[in-house]
Amino acid sequence: MRIAAIRKAHFNAAHRLHRADWDDQRNREVFGKCANPHFHGHNYDLEVKVVGELDPETGMLIDLKYLKDLIGEEVEDYFDHKNINLELEEFNTPDDRGRFLNPTAENIAMVIYRRLRLRLDARYDLFIRLYETARNLVEYPA
């Protein structure tokens, strides 16, 4: 029997939506206030959904304490009270074309997914829902 377990989490972080290969005017046109060179912050809410088969021996899909600790280590401790652009490797290391990963909600959700996927058993499907604001959220995978 397939079932889902969902764990909620929260972190606060600052970022700037910006492309270094664009001038300030183009960044403002595309990203608006989010292109502020002095950064801005969000109170992110996160839902991590794990889907799989119920273990008939334990009656559980996954140990929720393990999931809590995993999210704590890979997401909350990693992102909380950080400047995403400056402090997090995924966003401050240029790719082979010299471009940086823009810390949009979409890219942040994908980074969270990759970090958790590396440590989560392959028998589980994983879904991320990230709320950047109470009204704006992204899901990965869609």
PyMOL commands that set and color helices and strands:
alter all, ss='L'
color gray80, all
select helices_A, chain A and resi 24-35+64-79+84-87+89-92+105-119
alter helices_A, ss='H'
color red, helices_A
select strands_A, chain A and resi 2-15+40-53+82-83+125-131+137-140
alter strands_A, ss='S'
color yellow, strands_A
deselect
rebuild
show_as cartoon
